[in-house]
Each structure stands twice: as C-alpha cells, then as structure tokens.
Amino acid sequence: MPAIASLEDLKAAQEDLLAAKDLVELKATFKKWRNIGWKNICKLWLQESTPEKLKGEGK
C-alpha cells in the first residue's frame, strides 16, 4: 500500500534524516516528520527504501 504522505514530504524527511549529525537532531527530525508514519521514517533512515518506492512509484 503506497504511503499517504506526499513524495515531496518523503524526500524532505529523508534528507533531514540523513543530515542529522547527533541524537538531538535525529530526535527533532523524528518529531518533525512523525506524520509520515514511523515505519516510513525508519525505512528512509535505514535506507531500506526510497521515497519513490514508499509512494509505489519506484521499483
């Protein structure tokens, strides 16, 4: 099932997650993007998926 969040939000969340330099920044990023879903946040952070795949647009 594709993510409800917009592709732009997923891309922005991924950029923020990968740019976090310490735990404080990471916590702030998780709080900022909690609306896209915890599973989606984790998949983006661990680079298990891309925003396009989460939206069902990628392979």
PQR file of N, CA, C, O and H, with PARSE charges and radii, in Angstrom:
ATOM      1  N   MET A   1       0.843  -1.177   0.000 -0.4000 1.5000
ATOM      2  CA  MET A   1       0.000   0.000   0.000 -0.0000 2.0000
ATOM      3  C   MET A   1       0.889   1.241   0.000  0.5500 1.7000
ATOM      4  O   MET A   1       1.763   1.364   0.859 -0.5500 1.4000
ATOM      5  N   PRO A   2       0.691   2.153  -0.931 -0.5600 1.5000
ATOM      6  CA  PRO A   2       1.539   3.351  -1.004  0.2800 2.0000
ATOM      7  C   PRO A   2       1.385   4.248   0.216  0.5500 1.7000
ATOM      8  O   PRO A   2       0.332   4.281   0.853 -0.5500 1.4000
ATOM      9  N   ALA A   3       2.443   4.966   0.525 -0.4000 1.5000
ATOM     10  CA  ALA A   3       2.421   5.905   1.638 -0.0000 2.0000
ATOM     11  C   ALA A   3       1.435   7.031   1.354  0.5500 1.7000
ATOM     12  O   ALA A   3       1.289   7.464   0.211 -0.5500 1.4000
ATOM     13  H   ALA A   3       3.298   4.939   0.007  0.4000 1.0000
ATOM     14  N   ILE A   4       0.762   7.499   2.396 -0.4000 1.5000
ATOM     15  CA  ILE A   4      -0.203   8.586   2.256 -0.0000 2.0000
ATOM     16  C   ILE A   4       0.516   9.926   2.096  0.5500 1.7000
ATOM     17  O   ILE A   4       0.011  10.826   1.425 -0.5500 1.4000
ATOM     18  H   ILE A   4       0.881   7.147   3.325  0.4000 1.0000
ATOM     19  N   ALA A   5       1.673  10.056   2.699 -0.4000 1.5000
ATOM     20  CA  ALA A   5       2.439  11.312   2.631 -0.0000 2.0000
ATOM     21  C   ALA A   5       2.830  11.625   1.191  0.5500 1.7000
ATOM     22  O   ALA A   5       2.980  10.723   0.367 -0.5500 1.4000
ATOM     23  H   ALA A   5       2.084   9.324   3.243  0.4000 1.0000
ATOM     24  N   SER A   6       2.991  12.900   0.902 -0.4000 1.5000
ATOM     25  CA  SER A   6       3.382  13.303  -0.448 -0.0000 2.0000
ATOM     26  C   SER A   6       4.829  12.910  -0.725  0.5500 1.7000
ATOM     27  O   SER A   6       5.630  12.742   0.194 -0.5500 1.4000
ATOM     28  H   SER A   6       2.868  13.632   1.572  0.4000 1.0000
ATOM     29  N   LEU A   7       5.140  12.771  -1.988 -0.4000 1.5000
ATOM     30  CA  LEU A   7       6.501  12.427  -2.399 -0.0000 2.0000
ATOM     31  C   LEU A   7       7.483  13.497  -1.927  0.5500 1.7000
ATOM     32  O   LEU A   7       8.597  13.184  -1.508 -0.5500 1.4000
ATOM     33  H   LEU A   7       4.489  12.908  -2.734  0.4000 1.0000
ATOM     34  N   GLU A   8       7.065  14.756  -1.998 -0.4000 1.5000
ATOM     35  CA  GLU A   8       7.925  15.858  -1.554 -0.0000 2.0000
ATOM     36  C   GLU A   8       8.236  15.750  -0.067  0.5500 1.7000
ATOM     37  O   GLU A   8       9.370  15.983   0.350 -0.5500 1.4000
ATOM     38  H   GLU A   8       6.160  15.010  -2.338  0.4000 1.0000
ATOM     39  N   ASP A   9       7.216  15.393   0.746 -0.4000 1.5000
ATOM     40  CA  ASP A   9       7.434  15.228   2.185 -0.0000 2.0000
ATOM     41  C   ASP A   9       8.384  14.069   2.461  0.5500 1.7000
ATOM     42  O   ASP A   9       9.265  14.172   3.314 -0.5500 1.4000
ATOM     43  H   ASP A   9       6.295  15.204   0.407  0.4000 1.0000
ATOM     44  N   LEU A  10       8.204  12.971   1.741 -0.4000 1.5000
ATOM     45  CA  LEU A  10       9.081  11.813   1.943 -0.0000 2.0000
ATOM     46  C   LEU A  10      10.525  12.146   1.586  0.5500 1.7000
ATOM     47  O   LEU A  10      11.452  11.749   2.291 -0.5500 1.4000
ATOM     48  H   LEU A  10       7.489  12.887   1.048  0.4000 1.0000
ATOM     49  N   LYS A  11      10.710  12.879   0.487 -0.4000 1.5000
ATOM     50  CA  LYS A  11      12.066  13.272   0.088 -0.0000 2.0000
ATOM     51  C   LYS A  11      12.689  14.224   1.113  0.5500 1.7000
ATOM     52  O   LYS A  11      13.862  14.088   1.460 -0.5500 1.4000
ATOM     53  H   LYS A  11       9.957  13.202  -0.085  0.4000 1.0000
ATOM     54  N   ALA A  12      11.901  15.181   1.592 -0.4000 1.5000
ATOM     55  CA  ALA A  12      12.408  16.134   2.583 -0.0000 2.0000
ATOM     56  C   ALA A  12      12.747  15.424   3.890  0.5500 1.7000
ATOM     57  O   ALA A  12      13.753  15.735   4.527 -0.5500 1.4000
ATOM     58  H   ALA A  12      10.947  15.291   1.310  0.4000 1.0000
ATOM     59  N   ALA A  13      11.907  14.471   4.288 -0.4000 1.5000
ATOM     60  CA  ALA A  13      12.174  13.719   5.513 -0.0000 2.0000
ATOM     61  C   ALA A  13      13.462  12.914   5.380  0.5500 1.7000
ATOM     62  O   ALA A  13      14.265  12.866   6.312 -0.5500 1.4000
ATOM     63  H   ALA A  13      11.090  14.218   3.770  0.4000 1.0000
ATOM     64  N   GLN A  14      13.658  12.285   4.228 -0.4000 1.5000
ATOM     65  CA  GLN A  14      14.880  11.503   4.009 -0.0000 2.0000
ATOM     66  C   GLN A  14      16.117  12.395   4.086  0.5500 1.7000
ATOM     67  O   GLN A  14      17.118  12.023   4.698 -0.5500 1.4000
ATOM     68  H   GLN A  14      13.006  12.324   3.472  0.4000 1.0000
ATOM     69  N   GLU A  15      16.047  13.554   3.476 -0.4000 1.5000
ATOM     70  CA  GLU A  15      17.182  14.493   3.527 -0.0000 2.0000
ATOM     71  C   GLU A  15      17.479  14.894   4.969  0.5500 1.7000
ATOM     72  O   GLU A  15      18.637  14.914   5.385 -0.5500 1.4000
ATOM     73  H   GLU A  15      15.234  13.856   2.979  0.4000 1.0000
ATOM     74  N   ASP A  16      16.435  15.212   5.727 -0.4000 1.5000
ATOM     75  CA  ASP A  16      16.618  15.606   7.128 -0.0000 2.0000
ATOM     76  C   ASP A  16      17.204  14.465   7.959  0.5500 1.7000
ATOM     77  O   ASP A  16      18.093  14.682   8.783 -0.5500 1.4000
ATOM     78  H   ASP A  16      15.494  15.195   5.389  0.4000 1.0000
ATOM     79  N   LEU A  17      16.703  13.257   7.740 -0.4000 1.5000
ATOM     80  CA  LEU A  17      17.188  12.096   8.498 -0.0000 2.0000
ATOM     81  C   LEU A  17      18.660  11.826   8.227  0.5500 1.7000
ATOM     82  O   LEU A  17      19.431  11.573   9.152 -0.5500 1.4000
ATOM     83  H   LEU A  17      15.981  13.080   7.071  0.4000 1.0000
ATOM     84  N   LEU A  18      19.045  11.881   6.968 -0.4000 1.5000
ATOM     85  CA  LEU A  18      20.435  11.586   6.616 -0.0000 2.0000
ATOM     86  C   LEU A  18      21.378  12.722   6.988  0.5500 1.7000
ATOM     87  O   LEU A  18      22.585  12.511   7.107 -0.5500 1.4000
ATOM     88  H   LEU A  18      18.418  12.086   6.217  0.4000 1.0000
ATOM     89  N   ALA A  19      20.836  13.932   7.173 -0.4000 1.5000
ATOM     90  CA  ALA A  19      21.667  15.082   7.539 -0.0000 2.0000
ATOM     91  C   ALA A  19      21.852  15.217   9.047  0.5500 1.7000
ATOM     92  O   ALA A  19      22.725  15.961   9.494 -0.5500 1.4000
ATOM     93  H   ALA A  19      19.856  14.103   7.077  0.4000 1.0000
ATOM     94  N   ALA A  20      21.050  14.512   9.835 -0.4000 1.5000
ATOM     95  CA  ALA A  20      21.145  14.610  11.299 -0.0000 2.0000
ATOM     96  C   ALA A  20      22.533  14.166  11.753  0.5500 1.7000
ATOM     97  O   ALA A  20      23.011  13.095  11.380 -0.5500 1.4000
ATOM     98  H   ALA A  20      20.341  13.907   9.472  0.4000 1.0000
ATOM     99  N   LYS A  21      23.169  15.006  12.562 -0.4000 1.5000
ATOM    100  CA  LYS A  21      24.540  14.743  12.988 -0.0000 2.0000
ATOM    101  C   LYS A  21      24.651  14.132  14.388  0.5500 1.7000
ATOM    102  O   LYS A  21      25.679  13.551  14.737 -0.5500 1.4000
ATOM    103  H   LYS A  21      22.781  15.876  12.865  0.4000 1.0000
ATOM    104  N   ASP A  22      23.599  14.265  15.176 -0.4000 1.5000
ATOM    105  CA  ASP A  22      23.639  13.693  16.519 -0.0000 2.0000
ATOM    106  C   ASP A  22      22.234  13.286  16.946  0.5500 1.7000
ATOM    107  O   ASP A  22      21.269  13.477  16.207 -0.5500 1.4000
ATOM    108  H   ASP A  22      22.764  14.736  14.893  0.4000 1.0000
ATOM    109  N   LEU A  23      22.133  12.728  18.134 -0.4000 1.5000
ATOM    110  CA  LEU A  23      20.865  12.212  18.619 -0.0000 2.0000
ATOM    111  C   LEU A  23      19.824  13.313  18.791  0.5500 1.7000
ATOM    112  O   LEU A  23      18.639  13.084  18.549 -0.5500 1.4000
ATOM    113  H   LEU A  23      22.917  12.572  18.734  0.4000 1.0000
ATOM    114  N   VAL A  24      20.242  14.480  19.198 -0.4000 1.5000
ATOM    115  CA  VAL A  24      19.306  15.589  19.388 -0.0000 2.0000
ATOM    116  C   VAL A  24      18.669  15.974  18.051  0.5500 1.7000
ATOM    117  O   VAL A  24      17.455  16.165  17.975 -0.5500 1.4000
ATOM    118  H   VAL A  24      21.205  14.666  19.395  0.4000 1.0000
ATOM    119  N   GLU A  25      19.473  16.087  17.010 -0.4000 1.5000
ATOM    120  CA  GLU A  25      18.944  16.409  15.684 -0.0000 2.0000
ATOM    121  C   GLU A  25      18.055  15.279  15.162  0.5500 1.7000
ATOM    122  O   GLU A  25      17.025  15.536  14.538 -0.5500 1.4000
ATOM    123  H   GLU A  25      20.459  15.932  17.072  0.4000 1.0000
ATOM    124  N   LEU A  26      18.444  14.050  15.411 -0.4000 1.5000
ATOM    125  CA  LEU A  26      17.660  12.909  14.962 -0.0000 2.0000
ATOM    126  C   LEU A  26      16.297  12.884  15.652  0.5500 1.7000
ATOM    127  O   LEU A  26      15.278  12.642  15.005 -0.5500 1.4000
ATOM    128  H   LEU A  26      19.281  13.841  15.918  0.4000 1.0000
ATOM    129  N   LYS A  27      16.275  13.132  16.961 -0.4000 1.5000
ATOM    130  CA  LYS A  27      15.010  13.190  17.691 -0.0000 2.0000
ATOM    131  C   LYS A  27      14.111  14.289  17.143  0.5500 1.7000
ATOM    132  O   LYS A  27      12.907  14.086  16.987 -0.5500 1.4000
ATOM    133  H   LYS A  27      17.102  13.328  17.487  0.4000 1.0000
ATOM    134  N   ALA A  28      14.681  15.439  16.853 -0.4000 1.5000
ATOM    135  CA  ALA A  28      13.902  16.554  16.316 -0.0000 2.0000
ATOM    136  C   ALA A  28      13.331  16.192  14.945  0.5500 1.7000
ATOM    137  O   ALA A  28      12.193  16.537  14.628 -0.5500 1.4000
ATOM    138  H   ALA A  28      15.659  15.604  16.980  0.4000 1.0000
ATOM    139  N   THR A  29      14.118  15.504  14.146 -0.4000 1.5000
ATOM    140  CA  THR A  29      13.663  15.095  12.819 -0.0000 2.0000
ATOM    141  C   THR A  29      12.531  14.084  12.929  0.5500 1.7000
ATOM    142  O   THR A  29      11.547  14.176  12.195 -0.5500 1.4000
ATOM    143  H   THR A  29      15.043  15.223  14.403  0.4000 1.0000
ATOM    144  N   PHE A  30      12.658  13.115  13.843 -0.4000 1.5000
ATOM    145  CA  PHE A  30      11.586  12.140  14.032 -0.0000 2.0000
ATOM    146  C   PHE A  30      10.300  12.844  14.452  0.5500 1.7000
ATOM    147  O   PHE A  30       9.223  12.504  13.963 -0.5500 1.4000
ATOM    148  H   PHE A  30      13.458  13.041  14.439  0.4000 1.0000
ATOM    149  N   LYS A  31      10.400  13.817  15.348 -0.4000 1.5000
ATOM    150  CA  LYS A  31       9.212  14.555  15.788 -0.0000 2.0000
ATOM    151  C   LYS A  31       8.626  15.377  14.645  0.5500 1.7000
ATOM    152  O   LYS A  31       7.407  15.437  14.481 -0.5500 1.4000
ATOM    153  H   LYS A  31      11.275  14.093  15.745  0.4000 1.0000
ATOM    154  N   LYS A  32       9.483  16.002  13.864 -0.4000 1.5000
ATOM    155  CA  LYS A  32       9.026  16.851  12.758 -0.0000 2.0000
ATOM    156  C   LYS A  32       8.249  16.041  11.719  0.5500 1.7000
ATOM    157  O   LYS A  32       7.241  16.511  11.190 -0.5500 1.4000
ATOM    158  H   LYS A  32      10.473  15.953  13.997  0.4000 1.0000
ATOM    159  N   TRP A  33       8.713  14.833  11.431 -0.4000 1.5000
ATOM    160  CA  TRP A  33       8.133  14.045  10.347 -0.0000 2.0000
ATOM    161  C   TRP A  33       7.264  12.891  10.822  0.5500 1.7000
ATOM    162  O   TRP A  33       6.971  11.996  10.029 -0.5500 1.4000
ATOM    163  H   TRP A  33       9.532  14.451  11.861  0.4000 1.0000
ATOM    164  N   ARG A  34       6.843  12.872  12.068 -0.4000 1.5000
ATOM    165  CA  ARG A  34       6.048  11.751  12.574 -0.0000 2.0000
ATOM    166  C   ARG A  34       4.757  11.541  11.782  0.5500 1.7000
ATOM    167  O   ARG A  34       4.195  10.445  11.791 -0.5500 1.4000
ATOM    168  H   ARG A  34       7.081  13.599  12.712  0.4000 1.0000
ATOM    169  N   ASN A  35       4.286  12.582  11.100 -0.4000 1.5000
ATOM    170  CA  ASN A  35       3.043  12.460  10.338 -0.0000 2.0000
ATOM    171  C   ASN A  35       3.182  11.555   9.106  0.5500 1.7000
ATOM    172  O   ASN A  35       2.171  11.148   8.535 -0.5500 1.4000
ATOM    173  H   ASN A  35       4.742  13.472  11.093  0.4000 1.0000
ATOM    174  N   ILE A  36       4.397  11.237   8.691 -0.4000 1.5000
ATOM    175  CA  ILE A  36       4.549  10.336   7.536 -0.0000 2.0000
ATOM    176  C   ILE A  36       4.567   8.868   7.972  0.5500 1.7000
ATOM    177  O   ILE A  36       4.596   7.972   7.128 -0.5500 1.4000
ATOM    178  H   ILE A  36       5.219  11.568   9.155  0.4000 1.0000
ATOM    179  N   GLY A  37       4.552   8.627   9.255 -0.4000 1.5000
ATOM    180  CA  GLY A  37       4.490   7.266   9.780 -0.0000 2.0000
ATOM    181  C   GLY A  37       5.844   6.753  10.239  0.5500 1.7000
ATOM    182  O   GLY A  37       6.868   6.987   9.597 -0.5500 1.4000
ATOM    183  H   GLY A  37       4.529   9.355   9.940  0.4000 1.0000
ATOM    184  N   TRP A  38       5.828   6.055  11.351 -0.4000 1.5000
ATOM    185  CA  TRP A  38       7.075   5.559  11.944 -0.0000 2.0000
ATOM    186  C   TRP A  38       7.767   4.554  11.045  0.5500 1.7000
ATOM    187  O   TRP A  38       8.991   4.579  10.918 -0.5500 1.4000
ATOM    188  H   TRP A  38       4.996   5.865  11.873  0.4000 1.0000
ATOM    189  N   LYS A  39       7.004   3.672  10.419 -0.4000 1.5000
ATOM    190  CA  LYS A  39       7.619   2.675   9.529 -0.0000 2.0000
ATOM    191  C   LYS A  39       8.313   3.362   8.358  0.5500 1.7000
ATOM    192  O   LYS A  39       9.426   2.996   7.979 -0.5500 1.4000
ATOM    193  H   LYS A  39       6.010   3.652  10.522  0.4000 1.0000
ATOM    194  N   ASN A  40       7.643   4.359   7.792 -0.4000 1.5000
ATOM    195  CA  ASN A  40       8.241   5.081   6.668 -0.0000 2.0000
ATOM    196  C   ASN A  40       9.497   5.821   7.106  0.5500 1.7000
ATOM    197  O   ASN A  40      10.497   5.822   6.388 -0.5500 1.4000
ATOM    198  H   ASN A  40       6.739   4.656   8.100  0.4000 1.0000
ATOM    199  N   ILE A  41       9.456   6.445   8.266 -0.4000 1.5000
ATOM    200  CA  ILE A  41      10.638   7.148   8.782 -0.0000 2.0000
ATOM    201  C   ILE A  41      11.800   6.175   8.924  0.5500 1.7000
ATOM    202  O   ILE A  41      12.917   6.470   8.498 -0.5500 1.4000
ATOM    203  H   ILE A  41       8.644   6.444   8.849  0.4000 1.0000
ATOM    204  N   CYS A  42      11.540   5.029   9.516 -0.4000 1.5000
ATOM    205  CA  CYS A  42      12.609   4.045   9.725 -0.0000 2.0000
ATOM    206  C   CYS A  42      13.155   3.507   8.407  0.5500 1.7000
ATOM    207  O   CYS A  42      14.364   3.334   8.261 -0.5500 1.4000
ATOM    208  H   CYS A  42      10.633   4.790   9.862  0.4000 1.0000
ATOM    209  N   LYS A  43      12.275   3.245   7.455 -0.4000 1.5000
ATOM    210  CA  LYS A  43      12.731   2.735   6.156 -0.0000 2.0000
ATOM    211  C   LYS A  43      13.602   3.761   5.437  0.5500 1.7000
ATOM    212  O   LYS A  43      14.591   3.405   4.795 -0.5500 1.4000
ATOM    213  H   LYS A  43      11.293   3.386   7.575  0.4000 1.0000
ATOM    214  N   LEU A  44      13.232   5.033   5.547 -0.4000 1.5000
ATOM    215  CA  LEU A  44      14.038   6.083   4.923 -0.0000 2.0000
ATOM    216  C   LEU A  44      15.371   6.240   5.641  0.5500 1.7000
ATOM    217  O   LEU A  44      16.414   6.347   4.996 -0.5500 1.4000
ATOM    218  H   LEU A  44      12.429   5.322   6.068  0.4000 1.0000
ATOM    219  N   TRP A  45      15.345   6.254   6.971 -0.4000 1.5000
ATOM    220  CA  TRP A  45      16.546   6.463   7.768 -0.0000 2.0000
ATOM    221  C   TRP A  45      17.545   5.332   7.566  0.5500 1.7000
ATOM    222  O   TRP A  45      18.746   5.571   7.439 -0.5500 1.4000
ATOM    223  H   TRP A  45      14.498   6.168   7.494  0.4000 1.0000
ATOM    224  N   LEU A  46      17.051   4.108   7.538 -0.4000 1.5000
ATOM    225  CA  LEU A  46      17.932   2.949   7.374 -0.0000 2.0000
ATOM    226  C   LEU A  46      18.256   2.670   5.909  0.5500 1.7000
ATOM    227  O   LEU A  46      18.971   1.718   5.595 -0.5500 1.4000
ATOM    228  H   LEU A  46      16.075   3.913   7.641  0.4000 1.0000
ATOM    229  N   GLN A  47      17.732   3.497   5.023 -0.4000 1.5000
ATOM    230  CA  GLN A  47      17.931   3.389   3.582 -0.0000 2.0000
ATOM    231  C   GLN A  47      17.477   2.032   3.051  0.5500 1.7000
ATOM    232  O   GLN A  47      18.082   1.476   2.134 -0.5500 1.4000
ATOM    233  H   GLN A  47      17.151   4.270   5.278  0.4000 1.0000
ATOM    234  N   GLU A  48      16.404   1.510   3.642 -0.4000 1.5000
ATOM    235  CA  GLU A  48      15.806   0.263   3.171 -0.0000 2.0000
ATOM    236  C   GLU A  48      14.847   0.522   2.020  0.5500 1.7000
ATOM    237  O   GLU A  48      14.477  -0.403   1.297 -0.5500 1.4000
ATOM    238  H   GLU A  48      15.913   1.961   4.387  0.4000 1.0000
ATOM    239  N   SER A  49      14.444   1.772   1.849 -0.4000 1.5000
ATOM    240  CA  SER A  49      13.520   2.130   0.795 -0.0000 2.0000
ATOM    241  C   SER A  49      13.774   3.570   0.372  0.5500 1.7000
ATOM    242  O   SER A  49      14.445   4.329   1.072 -0.5500 1.4000
ATOM    243  H   SER A  49      14.744   2.524   2.437  0.4000 1.0000
ATOM    244  N   THR A  50      13.232   3.929  -0.775 -0.4000 1.5000
ATOM    245  CA  THR A  50      13.335   5.301  -1.272 -0.0000 2.0000
ATOM    246  C   THR A  50      11.958   5.949  -1.180  0.5500 1.7000
ATOM    247  O   THR A  50      10.955   5.247  -1.049 -0.5500 1.4000
ATOM    248  H   THR A  50      12.687   3.313  -1.343  0.4000 1.0000
ATOM    249  N   PRO A  51      11.894   7.273  -1.246 -0.5600 1.5000
ATOM    250  CA  PRO A  51      10.587   7.926  -1.248  0.2800 2.0000
ATOM    251  C   PRO A  51       9.696   7.430  -2.391  0.5500 1.7000
ATOM    252  O   PRO A  51       8.489   7.260  -2.219 -0.5500 1.4000
ATOM    253  N   GLU A  52      10.301   7.202  -3.550 -0.4000 1.5000
ATOM    254  CA  GLU A  52       9.532   6.722  -4.700 -0.0000 2.0000
ATOM    255  C   GLU A  52       8.942   5.328  -4.450  0.5500 1.7000
ATOM    256  O   GLU A  52       7.794   5.062  -4.805 -0.5500 1.4000
ATOM    257  H   GLU A  52      11.281   7.340  -3.690  0.4000 1.0000
ATOM    258  N   LYS A  53       9.729   4.452  -3.841 -0.4000 1.5000
ATOM    259  CA  LYS A  53       9.235   3.115  -3.538 -0.0000 2.0000
ATOM    260  C   LYS A  53       8.110   3.173  -2.511  0.5500 1.7000
ATOM    261  O   LYS A  53       7.126   2.441  -2.621 -0.5500 1.4000
ATOM    262  H   LYS A  53      10.662   4.668  -3.553  0.4000 1.0000
ATOM    263  N   LEU A  54       8.254   4.046  -1.512 -0.4000 1.5000
ATOM    264  CA  LEU A  54       7.215   4.170  -0.498 -0.0000 2.0000
ATOM    265  C   LEU A  54       5.912   4.690  -1.093  0.5500 1.7000
ATOM    266  O   LEU A  54       4.832   4.347  -0.613 -0.5500 1.4000
ATOM    267  H   LEU A  54       9.053   4.641  -1.423  0.4000 1.0000
ATOM    268  N   LYS A  55       6.003   5.505  -2.120 -0.4000 1.5000
ATOM    269  CA  LYS A  55       4.809   6.022  -2.782 -0.0000 2.0000
ATOM    270  C   LYS A  55       4.263   5.036  -3.798  0.5500 1.7000
ATOM    271  O   LYS A  55       3.180   5.255  -4.341 -0.5500 1.4000
ATOM    272  H   LYS A  55       6.881   5.784  -2.510  0.4000 1.0000
ATOM    273  N   GLY A  56       4.977   3.962  -4.067 -0.4000 1.5000
ATOM    274  CA  GLY A  56       4.534   2.977  -5.043 -0.0000 2.0000
ATOM    275  C   GLY A  56       4.853   3.376  -6.466  0.5500 1.7000
ATOM    276  O   GLY A  56       4.279   2.837  -7.413 -0.5500 1.4000
ATOM    277  H   GLY A  56       5.856   3.784  -3.626  0.4000 1.0000
ATOM    278  N   GLU A  57       5.777   4.331  -6.623 -0.4000 1.5000
ATOM    279  CA  GLU A  57       6.148   4.815  -7.958 -0.0000 2.0000
ATOM    280  C   GLU A  57       7.445   4.223  -8.462  0.5500 1.7000
ATOM    281  O   GLU A  57       7.741   4.314  -9.654 -0.5500 1.4000
ATOM    282  H   GLU A  57       6.243   4.769  -5.854  0.4000 1.0000
ATOM    283  N   GLY A  58       8.220   3.623  -7.589 -0.4000 1.5000
ATOM    284  CA  GLY A  58       9.519   3.064  -7.983 -0.0000 2.0000
ATOM    285  C   GLY A  58       9.489   1.559  -7.945  0.5500 1.7000
ATOM    286  O   GLY A  58       8.531   0.945  -7.474 -0.5500 1.4000
ATOM    287  H   GLY A  58       7.980   3.550  -6.621  0.4000 1.0000
ATOM    288  N   LYS A  59      10.567   0.972  -8.456 -0.4000 1.5000
ATOM    289  CA  LYS A  59      10.638  -0.499  -8.465 -0.0000 2.0000
ATOM    290  C   LYS A  59      11.673  -0.983  -7.508  0.5500 1.7000
ATOM    291  O   LYS A  59      11.878  -2.190  -7.377 -0.5500 1.4000
ATOM    292  H   LYS A  59      11.344   1.471  -8.838  0.4000 1.0000
TER
END
